[in-house]
């Protein structure tokens, strides 16, 4: 199950009830927009104890259309890769 922004905001409001929901929404928007802008520039983003995002270039290739079996040329494109931190890995796997 994925987390959506509204659920994230509810959790933030629950953890910090003194903040207005509109302020939490603005802060969340600012953080997410800065991550997007950095990735668009080609920079990496690192959130300590969470993970890193990097932009990689996927080479052009020849693939097959699964319905028809026809060969299709796929151009090179940029993709985002995410790698979790060691701390996140340990939490996910219940390790100390």
C-alpha positions in Angstrom: 0.0 0.0 0.0 1.4 3.3 -1.0 1.2 6.5 1.1 -0.5 9.4 -0.4 0.2 13.1 0.5 -3.1 13.5 2.4 -2.2 10.5 4.7 1.3 11.9 5.2 -0.2 15.3 6.2 -2.6 13.6 8.6 0.4 11.7 10.2 2.4 14.9 10.4 -0.5 16.8 12.0 -0.9 13.9 14.5 2.8 14.1 15.5 2.9 17.9 15.6 -0.6 19.1 16.6 0.7 22.7 17.3 1.4 23.3 13.6 -1.4 24.4 11.2 -2.3 21.9 8.5 -1.8 24.6 5.9 1.8 25.2 7.1 2.5 21.4 7.1 1.2 21.3 3.5 3.4 24.2 2.4 6.5 22.6 4.0 5.7 19.3 2.3 5.2 21.0 -1.0 8.5 22.9 -0.7 10.5 19.7 0.1 8.9 17.7 -2.7 9.4 20.5 -5.2 13.0 20.9 -4.3 13.6 17.1 -4.7 11.9 17.4 -8.2 14.0 20.4 -9.2 17.3 18.8 -8.1 16.5 15.6 -10.1 15.5 17.7 -13.1 18.9 19.4 -13.0 20.5 16.0 -12.9 21.7 16.3 -9.2 21.3 13.6 -6.7 19.2 13.9 -3.6 20.1 12.3 -0.3 17.9 12.2 2.8 20.0 10.8 5.7 18.8 7.6 7.2 16.2 7.2 4.4 17.8 6.9 1.0 19.1 8.6 -2.2 17.6 9.4 -5.5 19.8 9.6 -8.7 19.1 10.3 -12.3 20.4 7.6 -14.7 20.3 7.5 -18.5 18.9 4.3 -19.9 20.5 3.4 -23.2 18.5 3.1 -26.4 17.5 -0.4 -27.3 15.5 -2.6 -29.5 12.6 -4.3 -27.8 9.6 -6.4 -28.8 5.9 -5.5 -28.7 4.4 -8.3 -26.6 1.2 -8.3 -28.5 2.5 -8.4 -32.0 6.1 -9.6 -31.6 7.2 -6.6 -33.7 10.6 -5.0 -33.0 10.4 -1.5 -31.6 13.2 1.0 -31.2 13.1 2.6 -27.8 15.1 5.8 -27.5 17.5 6.7 -24.7 15.7 8.2 -21.7 16.4 9.4 -18.2 15.1 7.4 -15.2 15.1 7.9 -11.5 16.7 5.3 -9.3 16.3 5.1 -5.5 18.5 3.3 -3.1 17.6 2.9 0.6 20.0 3.7 3.3 21.6 1.1 5.5 19.5 2.3 8.4 16.3 2.0 6.4 17.4 -1.5 5.3 17.9 -2.5 8.9 14.5 -1.1 9.9 12.7 -2.9 7.0 14.4 -6.2 7.9 14.0 -5.9 11.7 17.7 -5.9 12.3 19.5 -4.0 15.1 
